[in-house]
Amino acid sequence: MITAQYERKSRTGTGAIPAAPPAPPGPAAAHRESLTTLAATAAAAPAMRRLATTSARAWHLDAATREALALVVTELVTNVILHSGSPRVTLRLRLLPGVLRVEVHDTGCWHRRVTRRRAAAADEGTADLLRAESGRGLALVEAYADHTTIRPSRTGTTVLAELALR
């Protein structure tokens, strides 16, 4: 079941988080984590997608999970770049028992971008969802993730998506 929760929670300072390579594989690790922060530019989406798929391969996740992860990371990071105004974006991946947790954090103030779908709806009084070229990012994330949470705060927004491991 896919659920979306919108929570308002204060975060204590986020600061710059140094990039960390994926944890080495091994049975002793309770969980594995990958963490990186990049400038919120067009180059961040493919870079973070590569980091995510590299981590997923190192953790021996199956091809379907890697594909879902790549899509989720791309959509969430692209949303930060297009809508938040944040100077940076942080990606944290956590491999936990039975679940892969994806967290994308920004320090911006979200604004609504006028997409072709919204413009058509305003002009025609209705939106033709099939012709829209953008505006489906969170719907795609929710379709691939088993659980999503959006946590806006005074210091930015964190979107959490969980992919169940089968």
Buried (B, 14 or more C-beta within 10 A) or exposed (E): EEEBEEEEEEBEEBEEBEEEEBBEEEEEEEEBBBBBBBEBEEEBBEBBBEBBBBBBEBBEBEEEBBEBBBBBBBBBBBBBBBBBBBEBBBBBBBBEEEBBBBBBBBBBEBEEEEBBBBEBBEEEEEBEEEEBEEBBBBEBBBEBBBBBBBBBBEBBBBBBBBBEBE
